[in-house]
Amino acid sequence: MARVVVDVMLKPEILDPQGKAVHGAFGRLGFDGVADVRQGKRFEITLDGEATEERVAEIRKAADTLLANSVIEDFTLHVETADVEAGQ
């Protein structure tokens, strides 16, 4: 088994009100030294079998069309090969 992780973030030029709210809360709660916060989404997709190049390409296409709004969001994708069943 393999896991493909897709992280989706707003593009840097897009205002992130949730990130700004969290950033403000850091200061109010006494956490110093936080310059900025951006909020995003993480998708963990567990595959049956190996993460072949073809299967990862399919997940990349799904991320581009389903998981991320390409107008305002960017995404990164990586494959985890650790033992997914063991909760790693």
HUTADA-V883004 format. One record per backbone hydrogen bond with DSSP energy under -0.5 kcal/mol. CO is the residue of the C=O (numbers start at 1). NH is the residue of the N-H. Records with the same first field share a line. If there is no record, write none. Layout:
# HUTADA-V883004
CO=NH + NH
This chain:
# HUTADA-V883004
2=47
3=5 + 80
4=6 + 45
5=7 + 78
6=8 + 43
7=76
8=41
9=74
11=14
15=17
16=20
17=21
18=22
19=23
20=24
21=25
22=26
23=27
24=28
25=29
26=31
27=30
30=32
33=35
39=10
41=8
43=6 + 45
44=46
45=4 + 47
47=2 + 49
50=52
52=56
53=57
54=58
55=59
56=60
57=61
58=62
59=63
60=64
61=65
62=66 + 67
63=68
68=70
69=72 + 73
72=11
74=9
76=7
78=5
79=81
80=3
82=84
83=86 + 88
84=87
